[in-house]
């Protein structure tokens, strides 16, 4: 019997979590929810994000799932208490998970404006592990990463703009504090000195999932999307193109309304 999991994000950022999951286990069925109608979350205010989180919880509670993977750092940072109080099943989040694997004393965090404003990464790492945290808001990254095709020249310029302040702080690790950012990992890796480790929180998240739900199979090299269903709150034709572009698959996208 397969483990039924939900993954949600404002758009394609959750693909990084989905890929990490499917690279480690085949015993899962996944419902992927993209809130394209309100993407991006990172520029919304605190209360808007919390309201959206309540709606997402209500929808997932009706999907007969075993667990939820919170693939949106912004929701994680601004509405973790909402998820705890409203989800009726276990859930696993990025920020708590990645905080458990940081071992250096000075880190940088690239994140959305809303995540940076919440200071959730800073509070979690500095208060619990006495780690000095330098945050950098990246207001344009998500919108650019969501584009088809990517404007690589613009993303290159934005990367320089966002990375420079962090690299001046003599940090030892950089956390990709938005699930969209691992999608441009190769570009970022070329700009970050090799001695600085880049942390994708999805790896830690899947590690925590696998401690709770023990995998029934060994990890494998290729991802199989046969048991993944995709849902979106809008722009389903656009999202279909993004699924094909990033995951190299063709899947039906079902339209859902979270506001009812």
WORA-V941394 format. One record per backbone hydrogen bond with DSSP energy under -0.5 kcal/mol. NH is the residue of the N-H (numbers start at 1). CO is the residue of the C=O. Records with the same first field share a line. If there is no record, write none. Layout:
NH = CO, CO
//
This chain:
3 = 27
5 = 3, 29
6 = 67
7 = 31
8 = 69
9 = 33
15 = 12
16 = 13
18 = 14
19 = 15
20 = 16
21 = 17
22 = 18
23 = 19
24 = 20, 21
25 = 21
29 = 3
30 = 227
31 = 5
32 = 30, 229
33 = 7, 31
34 = 32, 231
35 = 9, 33
36 = 34
38 = 35
39 = 36
44 = 41
49 = 45
50 = 46
51 = 47
52 = 48
53 = 49
54 = 50
55 = 51
56 = 52
57 = 53
58 = 54
59 = 55
60 = 56
61 = 57
62 = 59
63 = 60
66 = 4
67 = 4
68 = 90
69 = 6
70 = 68, 92
71 = 8, 69
73 = 71
76 = 72
77 = 73
78 = 74
79 = 75
80 = 76
83 = 79
84 = 80
85 = 81
86 = 82
87 = 83
90 = 66
92 = 68
94 = 70
97 = 93
98 = 94
99 = 95
100 = 96, 97
101 = 98
102 = 98
107 = 132
108 = 173
109 = 134
110 = 175
111 = 109, 136
114 = 42
116 = 112
117 = 113
118 = 114
119 = 115, 116
120 = 115
123 = 119
124 = 120
125 = 121
126 = 122
127 = 123
128 = 123, 124
129 = 125
130 = 126
131 = 125
132 = 105
134 = 107
135 = 133
136 = 109
138 = 111
141 = 138
142 = 138
144 = 140
145 = 141
146 = 142
147 = 144
152 = 150
155 = 151
156 = 152
157 = 153
158 = 154
159 = 155
160 = 156
161 = 157
162 = 158
163 = 159
164 = 160
165 = 161
166 = 162, 163
167 = 163
168 = 164
169 = 166
170 = 167
171 = 166
172 = 106
173 = 106
174 = 197
175 = 108
176 = 199
177 = 110, 175
181 = 178
182 = 178
183 = 180
184 = 181
185 = 182
188 = 184
189 = 185
190 = 186
191 = 187, 188
192 = 188
196 = 193
197 = 172, 195
199 = 174, 197
200 = 198
201 = 176, 199
203 = 200
204 = 200
205 = 201
206 = 202
207 = 203
208 = 204
209 = 205
210 = 206
211 = 207
212 = 208
213 = 209
214 = 212
220 = 23
225 = 223
228 = 225
229 = 30
230 = 252
231 = 32
232 = 254
233 = 34
239 = 235
240 = 236
241 = 237
242 = 238
243 = 239
244 = 240
245 = 241
246 = 242
247 = 243
248 = 244
249 = 243
251 = 249
254 = 230, 252
256 = 232
258 = 256
260 = 257
//
